[in-house]
Amino acid sequence: VGCDRSKNLVDICGEKNFQAFVCDALSVPIRSGSCDACISIAVIHHFSTAERRLATIRELARLLRPGGTALIYVWAMEQEYKNQKSKYLKEKNGSKDKEEEMSQRPLSDQMPDSSSQNSACSDRLLNDSKDEGCDAKPVTDSRLHVHTNRTSFHSQDLLVPWHLKSGTKKKGESVESVLFPAVSKESQELSPVFHRYYHVFCEGELEAACRSLDCVRVQKSYYDQGNWCVVLEKL
């Protein structure tokens, strides 16, 4: 059974005869202790405070039966790890990348001036916490940096431009082409652009949050293609 905050995504699941429903990750309408396993992929990094991110992990643990396991994936600050670039950085190429940079430059111009030197780590801003190994610099203000696609991150808290493809999914068209459209000159001119909030996690940050909960045990923590990943067991 799947769930998502987006009704449109849930409708796509229904069209494919999968069981899914709309809900919020902070409050899942499923009985406590009723799941053998739970998966949270690319969800928790969209919550804007450390308290809310921890609450989503606690809610995930609530759903598990004792001995049940959960897998969590979040986007990593470190897109180059152990001298290896992530797939996200490797897919940067030539003309397509130039189009993306051109499309995003006006978006950055719309934002208050901020550079990689003063861009924010939100947990430091809100809680004055210390994330060792994080490359982001101490903040001088709370304005969010607009990320340039296929480049390394310069702050933990940022906005990622998302280009909405005009029209709806046609018969035979893949879901991915609708949800994650390629940026073309025509789409830049005709389609709206939205800014999506992300908190990218530094090494050890997700694992530390999980270990702060008494109800779970961290079985495994690892890096996978630009993501920090944790496997939890419910105690």
KERO-224968 format. One record per residue (C-alpha): x, y, z. Coordinates in steps of 0.1 Angstrom, whole numbers, padded with zeros to 4 digits, always signed. Layout:
BEGIN
XYZ...
This chain:
BEGIN
+0000+0000+0000+0014+0034-0010+0006+0069+0001+0016+0104-0011+0007+0140-0004-0001+0145-0041-0035+0134-0053-0023+0134-0089+0005+0109-0081-0020+0087-0062-0044+0089-0092-0015+0076-0114-0011+0046-0090-0048+0039-0093-0046+0039-0131-0019+0012-0128-0041-0008-0103-0019-0001-0073-0033+0006-0039-0025+0041-0028-0041+0069-0009-0035+0106-0001-0020+0115+0033+0006+0135+0051+0039+0118+0063+0034+0134+0097+0001+0117+0102-0005+0084+0084-0040+0069+0089-0027+0034+0095-0030+0015+0128+0002+0014+0149+0023-0017+0146+0005-0030+0116+0033-0030+0090+0061-0055+0084+0081-0030+0064+0079+0007+0054+0098+0026+0027+0103+0063+0026+0121+0074-0006+0129+0111-0012+0102+0124+0012+0119+0136+0045+0142+0160+0027+0112+0182+0019+0104+0190+0055+0118+0224+0065+0128+0219+0102+0148+0193+0121+0117+0188+0144+0095+0179+0115+0120+0157+0099+0124+0137+0131+0086+0136+0135+0083+0119+0101+0108+0092+0112+0090+0087+0144+0057+0083+0125+0074+0058+0102+0085+0038+0132+0050+0039+0147+0036+0020+0118+0061-0009+0122+0054-0040+0142+0082-0051+0166+0110-0065+0145+0097-0047+0114+0121-0027+0092+0121+0006+0074+0142+0019+0046+0148+0057+0043+0164+0076+0014+0172+0113+0015+0192+0136-0009+0228+0140+0002+0247+0173+0005+0277+0153-0007+0271+0147-0044+0308+0137-0048+0317+0110-0023+0350+0091-0020+0362+0107-0052+0331+0095-0071+0306+0118-0086+0269+0109-0082+0247+0101-0112+0230+0135-0106+0263+0153-0114+0274+0129-0141+0242+0136-0162+0253+0172-0166+0261+0176-0203+0266+0203-0230+0237+0220-0246+0211+0207-0223+0230+0220-0193+0233+0254-0209+0196+0255-0215+0190+0246-0179+0214+0273-0166+0198+0299-0189+0163+0290-0177+0173+0292-0141+0193+0324-0142+0162+0346-0142+0149+0326-0113+0180+0334-0093+0176+0371-0103+0142+0371-0087+0156+0361-0054+0174+0383-0029+0211+0383-0035+0227+0353-0018+0260+0334-0026+0275+0301-0015+0293+0319+0012+0262+0331+0030+0237+0304+0020+0219+0286+0049+0221+0254+0068+0186+0256+0083+0194+0236+0114+0222+0260+0123+0198+0289+0117+0170+0275+0138+0188+0254+0164+0225+0265+0162+0234+0229+0157+0267+0217+0143+0269+0193+0113+0305+0182+0111+0317+0175+0075+0291+0199+0061+0305+0223+0035+0278+0249+0039+0290+0281+0055+0275+0298+0086+0245+0319+0077+0242+0357+0076+0205+0357+0067+0176+0332+0062+0172+0337+0024+0171+0305+0004+0195+0298-0024+0181+0288-0058+0199+0257-0070+0214+0253-0105+0205+0218-0117+0232+0192-0120+0257+0211-0099+0271+0205-0064+0251+0219-0034+0264+0250-0016+0238+0250+0011+0217+0224+0029+0185+0244+0025+0176+0254-0010+0150+0258-0037+0151+0236-0068+0134+0249-0099+0108+0225-0113+0096+0230-0148+0060+0220-0153+0053+0203-0186+0022+0217-0202-0006+0194-0210-0015+0160-0195-0002+0126-0199-0011+0111-0233-0017+0075-0241+0017+0057-0244+0036+0085-0227+0057+0075-0197+0048+0088-0162+0084+0100-0159+0082+0122-0189+0053+0140-0173+0066+0142-0137+0102+0149-0146+0102+0166-0180+0133+0176-0199+0139+0213-0202+0135+0226-0237+0134+0262-0251+0097+0259-0258+0088+0246-0223+0109+0274-0207+0088+0300-0226+0054+0284-0222+0055+0263-0190+0054+0277-0154+0083+0271-0131+0079+0262-0094+0104+0263-0066+0105+0231-0045+0121+0232-0011+0148+0207-0001+0170+0201+0029+0199+0180+0017+0215+0159+0045+0251+0159+0055+0270+0127+0063+0257+0112+0095+0228+0136+0099+0200+0111+0090+0216+0083+0111+0219+0106+0141+0183+0116+0139+0173+0079+0137+0195+0070+0167+0178+0097+0188+0147+0076+0188+0145+0049+0215+0120+0028+0196+0143+0018+0167+0177+0004+0160+0199+0014+0130+0207-0018+0112+0226-0002+0083+0236+0033+0071+0251+0039+0037+0256+0062+0007+0239+0054-0026+0242+0076-0057+0239+0110-0041+0216+0098-0013+0221+0090+0024+0202+0058+0034+0193+0041+0066+0177+0007+0074+0158+0008+0107+0145-0020+0129+0115-0015+0153+0124-0026+0189
